Amino acid sequence: MNAVEFTTELSDSGILRIPSEVAAQLPKAGKARVIVLTDGQTEDTEWRQGAYAQFLREDPPEDAIYDSLR
């Protein structure tokens, strides 16, 4: 599988514009998998922020026993 990455503007028309220089790199026929990544808030933003905060928290005292195994 080959990947081609580019940035484009989204509009209300529902059409995803592929820049001509990128289109020239694509095969003329066959299947393609399209993944669209957008900036901004996602539905799971709160979950991700909570998971990150949990990851950064200090270990509880009962987990200190594992520190001697490093």
PENOR-V280117 format. One record per helix or strand of 3 or more residues. SS is the DSSP state (A for helix, B for strand). FROM is the first residue (numbers start at 1). TO is the last residue. If there is no record, write none. Layout:
<<SS & FROM & TO> <SS & FROM & TO>>
//
This chain:
<<A & 20 & 23> <A & 45 & 56> <A & 61 & 69>>
//
